[in-house]
């Protein structure tokens, strides 16, 4: 995630900000420019003609319901009518009813994470298709399981999320029950869209060589899913799975290996972009010999198609993040070890993303 500043006074604000705490200017996120724009000047007198507030644009219709700070599409709100949904909220097909207070509270948290996901997909240049099913785009069903069971998953571009995952106690109980290292709502969303992007980037890309290479790395996606699921929950992950897979769940089926790896790629890319945006520098301890240049200094923005460079930055950054977390009495912030086969899979995901985004790759021959 990039760092953002108030478009009026240039003070630091967050991606979720709808008003500057310094000058009071109202603002909204514009997905067309991937930046925050001012809706008024707040308390600041602006003489610079280049600094203007956006006129004639409305906030998303979900501004009050879920705290959405995105702009509705331009010219989508005729004068005198209610504002339209923003590009992110428009992807949600089903949500809790208006009288479901708990469901709506959890919906607000899930939508906040979905906007972060949406932003990253835009930054990566990945197609989203505006959520129109006839166009094969993404759609989200964000459902409460308070009254009936909900299974989080993906089917033909439809992402279903059980909003119980927004409850910390429920999510932690599930994480311990399934012996997971990491479980967040954003992680769920990244994993499920990974299934969608298998179809977009590999399965329907028309590149037989890429599909063959994917099956070499992840396994044959045509393997019976039901049988694989039963086997996984009966036997668990095979011994030594850490040498080939980023998580135990990734061992269940090639489709899950791809989705877990894709989600991990998004984790790393977003964390590196955040570190670069805040100008984080990892020089390493002064007394430690570093002949290989592991601690290269300031983190640079990750670039699609250049995964080896991103990985060189990620490793020292993750060392420092884990050391900081341990200093606070917590477990490792990044509890993963990237064995060479996992790195190879991540690099494949990066090349597939680069191909969809039209970006060159640093290791196209790999």
N, C-alpha and C positions, 0 to 999 in steps of 0.2 A: 504494500500500500504506500502510495506517495504521501508526503506531508503536505498539508494545505495551509494557506494563509488567508486572512480576511481580504477580499478584493478591494476594500476601502482603506483600511488602516494598516494592512500587511502584518498584523499580529497573528500568532499561531492559532489555528482553529483545527478541529478534527473533521474527518470525513463525514461524520454524522451531524455536524453543526448546522443549526438553522438560524442562529443569531450570534454575532460576535460579542463576547463578554466584555471587550474593551470599549468599542465605539458604539455598540448597540445595533449595528447594521443587520437587517434581515438578509438572509442568504439562502440559496438552494443549490443543490448539485445539478449540473447540466450534463447528462450523459453524452450529448453530442460533442462537447468539448472536453469531457472528462475532467471538469474543474468546477469550483464553486463560483457562483455569480451573485452579485448583490441585487436585492430587490428594493432596497432603499439605502440612504446614506447614513442612517443612524444619527449620531451626534456630531459627525465630522463634516465640516464645511469643505467641499471639494472644488478646487479651482482648476484642476487638471482636466482638460476636455477629453483626454483619453480614458479617464476613469468614469464610467457611466454605470448607472443601475439599469437592470433589465426592465423594460416596460412591456406591458401587455402579455406577460407570462404568468401562469398560475402554478402554485404548488400542486403536487399530486393530491388526488382526492383522498388518499389515505394519510394525509398529514396529521390529522387528529387521531384517527383510529389506531394506527400503528407507529406514529411518529416518523413517517417517511419524510425526508428532506429533499427529495428529488423533484425536478420540474416536470410538469405535465408536458406532453409534446407541443411544439409550437402550432398555433392555429387549431388546436384540438378542442378548445373551449369557447364556443360561441358566446357572445356577450349576453349576460343575464342567465346563463346556464351554469350548472355545477361543474367544477373542474374535472378533467379526465384523470385516469390512472397514469402514472409514469411508466416508462419502459420496463422497469423491474417489477412493479406491482402488477402490471398487466400480464405477467407470466403466471400469476397465481390463478388457477381455474376454480379451486374450491378452498374454502376457509371456514372456520367456525361461525356459527350464527351470531347475530348481533346481540342476543341475550345470553351468550355464553361468555361471561366475564373472564373466567380462568382461561378458557381457550383463546380469547382475544389477547390476553396478557402474554401468553406464550407465543401467539402468532406474531406479536410485535418483535419479540426477540429473534424468532426465526426469519422474519422479513429483514431484520437488520443484518443478519449474517448472509442472507441471500443477496442483498445489495452489494456486500463486499465481494461475494463470488462473482456477481454480474460485472462489477468493475474490473476484476482481474481478467475475466474472459474478454472484455473489451480491450484491455491493455495487451493481451496476448494476440489479439486479432482473430479470435475464434468466432465462427458463425453462430448466431443464436436464433435467427429466423423469426424474431418477434413473437414467439409463442403461438403462431397460427398452425393448428394441427394439419390443415391441408397443405401447408408448406413444409411439414416435417420438423417444426421447431420444438423448442423446449416448452413444457407446461409443468406447473407444480400444483399438487394437491396437498395442502398443509392442513392436517386433520387432527382433531382431538380424539384420543382413545378413552376418554372418561366414560363414555356410554357404550362403545362398541370397539372391538379390536381393530388396530391399524397396523399394517405391516409396511415398514419403511423399505422402499425399493424403487426399481426402474422398470418401465415397460414401454418400448417404442417411443421414447422421448418424454414420457410422463413420469415425473419424479414424485413419489409419495413419501411424505414425512410425517411420522408420529410426533406431534407437538409435545408429548411427554418427555422427549429428549431435552426440552428446555428446562426441565426440573432438575436441579443439580443432584438431589438425592437419588432420583431414578436413574440418571445417567451414570453416576458413580457406581450404583449397585449393579447396573448392567455391565459396566467396564470390568468390575471385579469378577462377576459371574462368568464372563467370557474370557477372562484373563487377558485383557487388552492393555497395551501400553498407553494408548491415546484414544480418547473418545470425546468429540465435541460436535455441536450442531454444524459448524462450518465444515468439519471433517466429513460428516455424513453427506452434506450437500456436494462436496468435492468428489467424494467417492461415487455417488449416484450419477452425477453428470459425466463422470468418467465412462460409465456404461454407454451413455448417449454418444460421447465423442469417439468411442470405438467404432460405431457405425459411420460417423461422419469422417473420421480421419483414416480409418483402416478398412473396415468392412465394405463401405460403399464408395471408397475413394477411386476405384478403378485401377489401382496400382497392384498388380498381381505380385510383383517383386516385394513390395512393402508388406502385403498380406502374408506371403510366405515367410518373410523374415520375422514378422510378429509371431507366427506360429512356432518358429524355431525358438524364440525367446520365452514366450509365455505358455506355450502348449496349444493344442488344437481346440479352438473355441467351439467346435462342433461336438465335443464330448458331451454326453448326456448330463444335463445339469442336475436333475433330480437325484440320480444315482450318486453324483459327486457330493451333493448336499448331505444325503444320508450317510455316506461314508465319512465325511468330515465330522459330523456331529456324533457318530458312533466311535470313531477311532482317534479324532483329533489330528493335529498337524504332525507330519512325519518328523522323526528325529533329525536334527541338523538343518531344520528349515531355514534358519537364519542365514545360511550360506547362499541361498538362492532367492529368497522372498523377503519383501520389506515387512511383512506381518504374517502371523500364523493364519489369519483368514485368507490371505492371498494364496495359500496352498490348496484351498478348497476346489477351485476350478480355474482354468485359464482366463475366463471372463473376470473373475474376482481378482486375479493377479494383475491384470491390466488396470482395473478400476482402482485398486489399492496403489499401484505404481503411479497412475495418473494423478490421484489425489496427493500423493507424496510430492510429485513434481510441482503441483500448485502450492503446497506448503512451502517448499524451498524457495520457489520463485517469489512468492509474496513476502516472505521473511527477508530475503535479500534486498528486495526493492525498498522495504521499510528501513532496513539498516542503511542503505545507500542514501535514502532521502533525508535521514537524520544525521548523515555524515559520520556514521560510526566507523571507527578505526580500530583495528586489532593488530597491534604491533608485537604482542607476545611479551612474556616476562623478560626483564632486563638480563637476568642471570642464565637464561636458557639458550644454549647454542642452537642456531637455526640455519644450518648451511644450505638447506634446500629451499629456503624462502617460504616456508609454510605460512608464516605470519607476514602477509604482504602489505599490511597497512590499511588504508581507507578502503572500505567496501564500495564497489562501483555498481551501477545499475545492471541487473541481469539482462542479457540480450537473447531473445529467442533465436535458436539455431546455434548457440555457442555454449552448450552445456558444460564442456570441460572447463571453461573459464569460470562459470558459475560455481561449479563444484570446488574449484581451488579456493574460492572465497568462502564457501559455506563451511568447509571443515574447520578452519580456525575460528570462525564466528561461533559455530556450535560448541567448540571447546570452551570458549569464554562464557557463553550463555549457561552452559552446564555448571561451570565453576561458580558463577554468580548465584545460581539457584541453590547449589549446595551450601553456599555461604549463608543463605537465609534459612537453612534447615529443611529445604525441599528436595524432592527427587529431581533427577535430571530433567531439564526443560525439553531436551531433545534426546529421548531414550532409544536411539536407533544406531545401528552400525551398518554402513553401506558397503557390503561385500562387492567384489568386482562384478558378479553377474547382475546384481541389483543396479549398479551404476550403468551397466550396459543397457538395461531396460529403461532406465530414466533417460539416457541419451537417445534411445529410440523414440520415446514419447516426445522429446524436444524436437527431433527431426520431423516427426509427423505434424506437430504444431506449427513448426516453421513452414512446412509445405503448404498448410492450409492458410497461413498468414502471408504467404509469398515472400518469406524472409530467407536469405541465404544461410547455409549451414557451415560451421567450421570443420565438420568432420563428415562431409557428404559421402565420402568413400567408405566410411565405417559400416 
